[in-house]
Amino acid sequence: MKIAVLLETNYSGGGSFTHSVNTCYDLNRFKKNKDNIIVYTQFEHNYEILKKLKIPTKLFAHSFIDKLILKLSIFKIFRSILSILNIKLSIENNLIKNQFNLIFFPVLSNTALCIKNLKFVSTLLDLEHFKHSKFPEITFEEFKYREKLYFHSLNKSEIVITSSESIKKNLCKHYNISKSKVLIIPYTPSNLFTEKAINKQFIKKYKKIRNYFFYPAQIWGHKNHIVILKAAKILREKNIKVNLIFSGRDRGYKKVLDKFINKNNLKNIFFTGFLSSGEMHFIYKNCKGVVFPTLWGPNAIPPLETWSYKKPLIYNNRFEDDVTSGTALVGDIKNPYYIANSINKILNNRYNKNFIIKGYNKLQIVKKNSKKSYINLNRKIQSLVK
């Protein structure tokens, strides 16, 4: 069995990239002995990252014609014309020529719309585009695009991977997918974080910041950074100083945060921008705690990473994922007073140490379940070529 994993997410793509690399890593770790799994990526930096993880990887490039096909593939009539003319992407021709049996998409892309002959496995990360009316980053046009992509790709997929029972339930109902076709593989922490190759200037700058709280998330509206800033204002009014570090690229929402910071004269707020794996390790390792008030879900990777570093976690009380009562401080993440009170508890060493123990133990269960799911996935994949 020859499997090609298409890693089309850029290394600075946040959680989707972390998940994609974890998928590449685990597919190789838990593969059948005779399986030949090779990752194909068009980004040289991705290639270098996977090379360090000793994951077999090849670089590929889309031709001008490929890029045109990918752009127009969202239109059903165009896909029909391609099918009649039997026109395929260069990458599919290449994989067929090299006798690959299956394509694996860690994240869905337009490439899935263009695959003609090879079988493929899809991954659906979330269904948060349903909330398009609530956040500026998901326009109605983006909603329509995702719906077209998902309806086509999920129904054409041999297997659909998702990360939680609630997503599986909703996708099966909405996209009319058989439950037997969908496999749940839980998220796991990043395999990239390391103490190696940390920039000395970075260490010099951030080691001076004490008792800081970390929010590992790109700057989107749905990430809800604003509630943390409102909590910082509440704490300042009580003469409680708090340092906050926000990582991740600005996705157009930072100007809103800057306006609030300037208007309220908030201090000790640090935006790092994109962090390398070594820098992420440093910030996680030395933080006082992690605040994760995202309004999207139902699950995410940073809470698991928080447990792996045995750090206090401030989280939502939706209880839709592995974070349950007794593994973190949980509450209404739209309420800045909840965030402020939780931060204050941690600053005053009133965070229940059993939360850290239970969170770490829960993480070990998640990892075991993930391994079992990959072994199950292997069985399903093997049955596809019989």
KOLFIZA-960784 format. One line per field, with one value per residue (C-alpha): residue number from 1; residue in three letters; x, z, y. Coordinates in Angstrom, 3 decimals, padded with zeros to 6 digits, always signed. Layout:
REM KOLFIZA-960784
pos: [NUM  ...]
code: [ALA  ...]
x: [X  ...]
z: [Z  ...]
y: [Y  ...]
//
This chain:
REM KOLFIZA-960784
pos: [1  2  3  4  5  6  7  8  9  10  11  12  13  14  15  16  17  18  19  20  21  22  23  24  25  26  27  28  29  30  31  32  33  34  35  36  37  38  39  40  41  42  43  44  45  46  47  48  49  50  51  52  53  54  55  56  57  58  59  60  61  62  63  64  65  66  67  68  69  70  71  72  73  74  75  76  77  78  79  80  81  82  83  84  85  86  87  88  89  90  91  92  93  94  95  96  97  98  99  100  101  102  103  104  105  106  107  108  109  110  111  112  113  114  115  116  117  118  119  120  121  122  123  124  125  126  127  128  129  130  131  132  133  134  135  136  137  138  139  140  141  142  143  144  145  146  147  148  149  150  151  152  153  154  155  156  157  158  159  160  161  162  163  164  165  166  167  168  169  170  171  172  173  174  175  176  177  178  179  180  181  182  183  184  185  186  187  188  189  190  191  192  193  194  195  196  197  198  199  200  201  202  203  204  205  206  207  208  209  210  211  212  213  214  215  216  217  218  219  220  221  222  223  224  225  226  227  228  229  230  231  232  233  234  235  236  237  238  239  240  241  242  243  244  245  246  247  248  249  250  251  252  253  254  255  256  257  258  259  260  261  262  263  264  265  266  267  268  269  270  271  272  273  274  275  276  277  278  279  280  281  282  283  284  285  286  287  288  289  290  291  292  293  294  295  296  297  298  299  300  301  302  303  304  305  306  307  308  309  310  311  312  313  314  315  316  317  318  319  320  321  322  323  324  325  326  327  328  329  330  331  332  333  334  335  336  337  338  339  340  341  342  343  344  345  346  347  348  349  350  351  352  353  354  355  356  357  358  359  360  361  362  363  364  365  366  367  368  369  370  371  372  373  374  375  376  377  378  379  380  381  382  383  384  385  386]
code: [MET  LYS  ILE  ALA  VAL  LEU  LEU  GLU  THR  ASN  TYR  SER  GLY  GLY  GLY  SER  PHE  THR  HIS  SER  VAL  ASN  THR  CYS  TYR  ASP  LEU  ASN  ARG  PHE  LYS  LYS  ASN  LYS  ASP  ASN  ILE  ILE  VAL  TYR  THR  GLN  PHE  GLU  HIS  ASN  TYR  GLU  ILE  LEU  LYS  LYS  LEU  LYS  ILE  PRO  THR  LYS  LEU  PHE  ALA  HIS  SER  PHE  ILE  ASP  LYS  LEU  ILE  LEU  LYS  LEU  SER  ILE  PHE  LYS  ILE  PHE  ARG  SER  ILE  LEU  SER  ILE  LEU  ASN  ILE  LYS  LEU  SER  ILE  GLU  ASN  ASN  LEU  ILE  LYS  ASN  GLN  PHE  ASN  LEU  ILE  PHE  PHE  PRO  VAL  LEU  SER  ASN  THR  ALA  LEU  CYS  ILE  LYS  ASN  LEU  LYS  PHE  VAL  SER  THR  LEU  LEU  ASP  LEU  GLU  HIS  PHE  LYS  HIS  SER  LYS  PHE  PRO  GLU  ILE  THR  PHE  GLU  GLU  PHE  LYS  TYR  ARG  GLU  LYS  LEU  TYR  PHE  HIS  SER  LEU  ASN  LYS  SER  GLU  ILE  VAL  ILE  THR  SER  SER  GLU  SER  ILE  LYS  LYS  ASN  LEU  CYS  LYS  HIS  TYR  ASN  ILE  SER  LYS  SER  LYS  VAL  LEU  ILE  ILE  PRO  TYR  THR  PRO  SER  ASN  LEU  PHE  THR  GLU  LYS  ALA  ILE  ASN  LYS  GLN  PHE  ILE  LYS  LYS  TYR  LYS  LYS  ILE  ARG  ASN  TYR  PHE  PHE  TYR  PRO  ALA  GLN  ILE  TRP  GLY  HIS  LYS  ASN  HIS  ILE  VAL  ILE  LEU  LYS  ALA  ALA  LYS  ILE  LEU  ARG  GLU  LYS  ASN  ILE  LYS  VAL  ASN  LEU  ILE  PHE  SER  GLY  ARG  ASP  ARG  GLY  TYR  LYS  LYS  VAL  LEU  ASP  LYS  PHE  ILE  ASN  LYS  ASN  ASN  LEU  LYS  ASN  ILE  PHE  PHE  THR  GLY  PHE  LEU  SER  SER  GLY  GLU  MET  HIS  PHE  ILE  TYR  LYS  ASN  CYS  LYS  GLY  VAL  VAL  PHE  PRO  THR  LEU  TRP  GLY  PRO  ASN  ALA  ILE  PRO  PRO  LEU  GLU  THR  TRP  SER  TYR  LYS  LYS  PRO  LEU  ILE  TYR  ASN  ASN  ARG  PHE  GLU  ASP  ASP  VAL  THR  SER  GLY  THR  ALA  LEU  VAL  GLY  ASP  ILE  LYS  ASN  PRO  TYR  TYR  ILE  ALA  ASN  SER  ILE  ASN  LYS  ILE  LEU  ASN  ASN  ARG  TYR  ASN  LYS  ASN  PHE  ILE  ILE  LYS  GLY  TYR  ASN  LYS  LEU  GLN  ILE  VAL  LYS  LYS  ASN  SER  LYS  LYS  SER  TYR  ILE  ASN  LEU  ASN  ARG  LYS  ILE  GLN  SER  LEU  VAL  LYS]
x: [+000.000  +001.413  -000.129  +000.568  -000.172  -000.735  +000.541  -000.710  -000.879  +001.878  +004.056  +002.688  -000.894  -001.503  -003.545  -004.249  -000.510  +000.154  -002.609  -001.261  +002.267  +000.920  -001.049  +002.048  +004.027  +001.395  +000.538  +004.202  +004.494  +001.454  +001.548  +001.426  +004.918  +004.452  +002.911  +004.891  +003.734  +005.265  +004.318  +004.110  +004.331  +004.886  +006.546  +010.287  +010.091  +007.533  +009.957  +012.737  +010.450  +009.353  +012.917  +013.953  +011.142  +012.497  +009.240  +009.682  +008.812  +008.952  +008.563  +006.175  +005.031  +001.767  +002.130  +000.346  -002.342  -002.686  -003.216  -005.878  -007.650  -007.535  -008.975  -011.881  -012.541  -015.075  -017.514  -019.310  -019.642  -015.862  -015.258  -017.634  -015.647  -012.402  -013.970  -015.161  -011.737  -010.003  -007.728  -005.923  -003.628  +000.093  +000.311  -002.336  -000.624  +002.642  +001.133  -000.551  +002.708  +004.470  +001.752  +000.228  -003.040  -004.424  -004.227  -004.621  -005.755  -004.898  -006.760  -009.240  -008.336  -009.393  -007.074  -009.707  -012.188  -009.853  -008.880  -010.256  -008.956  -007.187  -009.100  -008.678  -009.221  -010.465  -010.179  -012.819  -011.349  -014.522  -017.902  -017.399  -018.162  -021.808  -021.138  -020.381  -022.836  -021.007  -017.389  -015.825  -013.282  -016.039  -017.935  -021.027  -018.846  -016.438  -019.400  -020.637  -017.122  -016.680  -020.090  -019.279  -015.877  -017.234  -020.327  -018.218  -015.120  -016.698  -019.138  -016.403  -013.981  -013.448  -012.953  -013.629  -011.510  -012.641  -011.588  -014.725  -018.042  -020.030  -018.414  -019.060  -022.725  -023.233  -021.297  -023.108  -026.457  -025.657  -023.619  -025.593  -022.549  -022.838  -021.587  -019.579  -017.527  -016.402  -013.540  -012.734  -009.041  -008.443  -006.082  -002.702  -000.057  +002.502  +005.488  +007.575  +008.276  +011.921  +014.572  +016.932  +017.634  +015.975  +017.113  +019.261  +017.765  +014.317  +015.346  +016.989  +013.808  +011.217  +013.059  +012.695  +008.892  +007.719  +004.382  +002.936  -000.146  +000.022  -002.608  -001.332  -003.638  -003.584  -005.235  -008.736  -011.976  -013.284  -010.224  -011.720  -008.496  -010.609  -012.055  -008.520  -007.796  -011.034  -009.953  -006.579  -008.407  -010.474  -007.333  -005.568  -008.486  -007.804  -004.068  -003.214  -000.495  -000.652  +001.618  +000.042  +001.754  -000.223  +001.423  +000.380  +000.003  -002.324  -005.289  -006.733  -008.101  -005.089  -006.131  -009.241  -007.058  -004.580  -007.432  -008.684  -005.159  -004.468  -007.873  -007.499  -003.759  -003.050  +000.544  +002.482  +000.700  +003.156  +002.403  +005.106  +003.849  +004.563  +006.705  +009.068  +008.738  +011.636  +010.112  +006.749  +008.491  +010.175  +006.947  +004.932  +007.641  +007.965  +004.370  +002.309  -000.709  -002.575  -005.781  -007.776  -011.095  -011.715  -015.355  -014.868  -014.601  -015.583  -011.943  -008.402  -004.758  -003.429  -005.326  -003.585  -000.236  -000.960  -001.460  +001.753  +003.660  +001.713  +000.508  -002.753  -005.467  -008.338  -010.976  -014.670  -017.389  -019.024  -017.604  -017.589  -014.051  -011.448  -011.408  -013.808  -014.515  -011.503  -008.905  -008.903  -010.615  -013.793  -016.412  -018.048  -015.225  -017.317  -017.245  -014.104  -014.778  -014.463  -011.145  -009.908  -010.842  -009.218  -005.986  -005.975  -006.414  -003.386  -001.297  -002.076  -001.274  -004.907  -005.058  -005.956  -002.877  -005.150  -006.318  -002.775  -002.486  -005.903  -005.227  -001.910  -003.524  -006.350  -003.724  -002.216  -005.676  -006.124  -002.790  -003.734  -007.087  -005.359  -003.028  -005.975  -007.751  -004.730  -004.519  -008.225  -007.610  -004.898  -007.373  -009.904  -007.280  -006.080  -009.638  -009.872  -007.452  -008.782]
z: [+000.000  -001.021  +000.633  -000.285  +002.399  +000.880  +003.336  +001.719  +004.889  +005.393  +008.514  +009.916  +009.639  +013.357  +014.625  +011.165  +010.508  +013.936  +013.312  +009.819  +011.074  +013.909  +011.314  +009.156  +012.212  +013.564  +010.209  +009.922  +013.557  +013.496  +009.890  +008.727  +008.140  +004.393  +003.981  +002.196  +003.415  +001.817  +002.487  -000.465  +000.214  -001.933  +000.900  +001.399  +005.085  +005.625  +003.944  +006.363  +009.392  +008.353  +007.488  +011.094  +012.267  +009.904  +007.949  +004.254  +002.305  -001.260  -002.633  -005.500  -007.377  -009.113  -012.716  -014.018  -015.492  -012.132  -010.348  -012.870  -012.446  -008.659  -008.761  -011.022  -009.468  -007.003  -009.945  -010.606  -014.345  -014.623  -012.777  -015.195  -018.172  -016.584  -016.095  -019.710  -021.007  -018.428  -017.324  -014.055  -011.832  -012.250  -008.685  -009.340  -012.583  -010.681  -007.910  -010.391  -012.289  -009.045  -008.178  -005.131  -003.938  -001.760  -001.006  +002.574  +003.213  +006.785  +005.830  +002.972  +000.024  -003.578  -004.573  -003.235  -005.735  -008.613  -007.817  -010.573  -010.203  -006.897  -003.739  -000.886  +002.832  +004.052  +007.358  +008.610  +011.321  +012.393  +011.345  +012.665  +009.287  +010.355  +012.575  +009.574  +010.686  +014.010  +012.958  +010.249  +009.257  +007.949  +005.266  +003.585  +000.517  +002.661  +004.064  +000.562  -000.526  +002.408  +001.873  -001.773  -000.813  +002.024  +000.257  -002.685  -000.854  +002.139  +000.004  -002.420  +000.374  +001.259  +004.916  +006.760  +009.790  +012.484  +016.058  +018.208  +018.563  +018.301  +014.961  +013.653  +014.629  +012.947  +009.760  +009.226  +009.558  +007.519  +004.694  +004.651  +005.448  +006.802  +010.405  +009.483  +007.094  +009.797  +012.161  +015.239  +015.881  +018.870  +018.642  +020.352  +021.386  +018.894  +018.177  +017.155  +020.411  +021.416  +023.438  +020.475  +018.257  +020.342  +019.298  +022.044  +021.512  +022.006  +025.311  +026.447  +025.727  +027.237  +030.230  +031.851  +031.843  +035.036  +036.011  +032.528  +031.108  +027.628  +024.888  +021.939  +019.108  +015.910  +016.094  +014.801  +016.119  +017.196  +019.356  +021.808  +022.938  +023.909  +026.963  +028.323  +027.842  +029.647  +032.450  +032.599  +033.011  +035.886  +037.586  +037.200  +038.940  +041.853  +041.721  +040.483  +037.848  +035.126  +032.158  +028.998  +026.013  +022.799  +020.055  +016.453  +013.281  +012.982  +010.863  +010.688  +014.211  +016.087  +015.336  +017.499  +020.354  +019.943  +020.104  +023.390  +024.830  +023.976  +025.099  +028.492  +028.813  +029.462  +030.059  +029.943  +026.881  +024.527  +020.955  +019.735  +016.228  +014.801  +017.117  +016.067  +017.741  +020.069  +021.029  +021.686  +023.990  +025.887  +026.362  +027.429  +029.802  +031.621  +031.690  +034.861  +033.094  +029.788  +029.019  +026.113  +025.626  +021.940  +020.862  +018.327  +019.006  +020.114  +020.755  +020.249  +020.632  +023.100  +026.148  +025.532  +025.217  +028.483  +030.211  +028.682  +030.293  +033.545  +033.597  +034.938  +032.303  +032.100  +029.733  +028.778  +030.520  +027.394  +028.180  +024.537  +024.523  +026.841  +029.230  +032.031  +035.512  +037.669  +034.892  +034.561  +035.719  +033.636  +033.214  +030.915  +028.641  +027.463  +031.016  +031.776  +035.525  +035.268  +033.412  +035.906  +038.941  +037.435  +036.695  +040.232  +041.671  +039.768  +040.715  +044.372  +044.066  +044.617  +041.523  +042.574  +041.983  +041.355  +038.175  +036.799  +037.785  +036.346  +033.193  +032.627  +033.230  +030.834  +028.213  +028.510  +027.872  +024.833  +023.420  +023.911  +022.226  +019.348  +018.857  +018.879  +016.319  +013.977  +014.253  +013.374  +010.489  +009.187  +009.126  +007.225  +004.723  +004.079  +003.290  +000.546  -001.766  -001.286]
y: [+000.000  +003.393  +006.437  +010.066  +012.643  +016.095  +018.703  +021.912  +024.031  +026.580  +026.181  +029.453  +028.192  +027.720  +024.775  +023.357  +023.048  +021.503  +018.974  +018.214  +017.541  +015.386  +013.399  +012.870  +011.797  +009.402  +007.852  +006.855  +005.747  +003.485  +002.319  -001.279  -002.659  -002.929  +000.515  +003.183  +006.602  +009.691  +013.310  +015.700  +019.423  +022.510  +024.478  +024.102  +025.053  +022.268  +019.886  +020.880  +020.473  +016.974  +016.020  +016.751  +014.470  +011.770  +011.667  +010.684  +013.832  +015.109  +018.617  +019.259  +022.337  +023.172  +024.293  +027.389  +025.105  +023.325  +026.628  +027.624  +024.272  +024.587  +028.098  +027.145  +023.744  +025.168  +025.411  +022.135  +022.751  +023.233  +019.945  +018.221  +019.556  +018.307  +014.909  +014.671  +015.713  +013.477  +016.323  +015.697  +017.722  +017.113  +015.813  +013.126  +012.081  +011.866  +009.740  +007.380  +007.029  +006.095  +003.563  +005.259  +003.742  +006.512  +010.239  +011.475  +015.076  +016.272  +019.467  +019.709  +021.917  +022.530  +019.680  +017.269  +018.736  +017.835  +014.238  +012.011  +008.457  +007.984  +007.169  +009.609  +010.148  +013.530  +015.350  +017.790  +020.009  +021.801  +023.168  +026.679  +028.244  +027.814  +030.868  +033.088  +035.773  +036.245  +036.792  +038.974  +036.293  +034.009  +035.879  +034.473  +033.859  +031.818  +029.896  +029.033  +028.029  +025.645  +024.123  +023.350  +021.918  +019.805  +018.463  +017.279  +016.053  +014.338  +012.365  +011.339  +010.336  +006.702  +007.646  +010.902  +011.793  +014.202  +014.871  +014.667  +012.886  +016.138  +017.056  +013.533  +013.728  +017.108  +016.358  +013.049  +014.789  +017.903  +016.326  +013.062  +010.912  +007.373  +007.101  +004.008  +006.134  +008.597  +007.848  +009.956  +010.562  +012.866  +015.819  +015.429  +018.000  +019.237  +016.999  +019.999  +021.817  +021.548  +023.352  +023.293  +026.288  +029.015  +032.486  +034.008  +037.464  +035.973  +034.398  +037.629  +039.585  +037.232  +035.799  +039.241  +038.873  +037.187  +035.622  +035.946  +034.260  +032.841  +032.710  +030.620  +031.697  +033.692  +037.119  +036.396  +037.871  +034.469  +033.876  +036.372  +038.075  +041.059  +039.297  +038.827  +042.535  +043.412  +041.082  +042.856  +046.164  +044.722  +043.420  +046.762  +048.477  +046.127  +046.992  +043.500  +043.487  +040.850  +040.178  +038.737  +037.163  +036.695  +034.650  +034.105  +036.115  +039.085  +038.001  +041.503  +041.845  +043.222  +046.815  +046.252  +045.005  +047.870  +050.368  +048.868  +048.727  +052.372  +053.635  +051.953  +052.551  +048.881  +047.861  +044.601  +043.212  +041.483  +040.406  +038.017  +037.330  +033.882  +031.751  +028.987  +025.586  +026.398  +029.736  +028.103  +025.631  +028.469  +030.446  +027.398  +026.199  +029.522  +030.778  +031.088  +029.638  +029.412  +031.318  +029.878  +031.733  +030.926  +031.097  +028.318  +024.635  +022.168  +021.257  +022.515  +021.491  +024.166  +022.783  +019.449  +021.213  +023.028  +019.681  +018.339  +021.237  +020.734  +024.335  +025.825  +026.205  +028.717  +027.392  +027.317  +025.313  +023.860  +020.394  +019.342  +017.972  +016.417  +019.377  +018.514  +019.812  +018.981  +019.315  +023.120  +026.297  +026.323  +029.018  +031.560  +032.685  +035.658  +037.028  +039.102  +038.801  +035.021  +035.430  +038.048  +035.945  +032.858  +034.726  +036.084  +032.577  +031.337  +034.406  +033.708  +029.986  +028.964  +026.781  +023.248  +021.084  +018.101  +019.889  +019.604  +015.939  +015.062  +017.088  +015.330  +011.939  +012.802  +013.659  +010.171  +008.684  +010.970  +009.795  +006.135  +006.703  +008.451  +005.482  +003.057  +005.235  +005.207  +001.417  +001.266  +003.659  +001.320  -001.540  +000.553  +001.723  -001.831  -002.901  -000.267  -002.103  -005.596]
//
